[in-house]
Amino acid sequence: MKSLEGTRNEYTGKYITEESVVFEGRYSPVNNMKLSNKTTPEEAVKMLQEMQGVDVYAKKDIPEHLHYKSHPNIGDLLLISKGEVVFRPLSISTEANCILME
């Protein structure tokens, strides 16, 4: 695995519990998240907005220029990395759970 100096690794599992999520994408700088009925999109956005280097949108708030808002495969939330980090969602255990783009 290539390491980039100054890169900050962030994992969604630090900010939201597995019980709150039914499905989320993997290994991508764009993450699609479907929530369980235990968490509202507003609550989840508030939790995940603490994550540095990631834009978090509830589906209803996704900007039109991203062309995701009306897509049937987009869940309740969309997370977009602002930097080099490609995150593996809900995984906080090891550095190996994060892939850095070259």
BELMOZI-V12265 format. One line per field, one symbol per residue. phi: phi as a letter, one per 20 degrees, with the letter a starting at -180 (. if undefined). burial: 1 if it has 24 or more other C-alpha atoms within 12 Angstrom, else 0. A space follows every 10 residues. Layout:
phi = ???
burial = ???
//
This chain:
phi = .eddfnfdec cfffdbeffe debbfclbfd cdcdeffece gfffffffff ffnceccfgf dffgfemdgd ffeeefccdc fecefdedgl dcfbffecdd fe
burial = 0000000011 1110110001 1001100111 1111100000 1011101110 1011111110 0100000100 0001111111 1001111111 1000000111 00
//
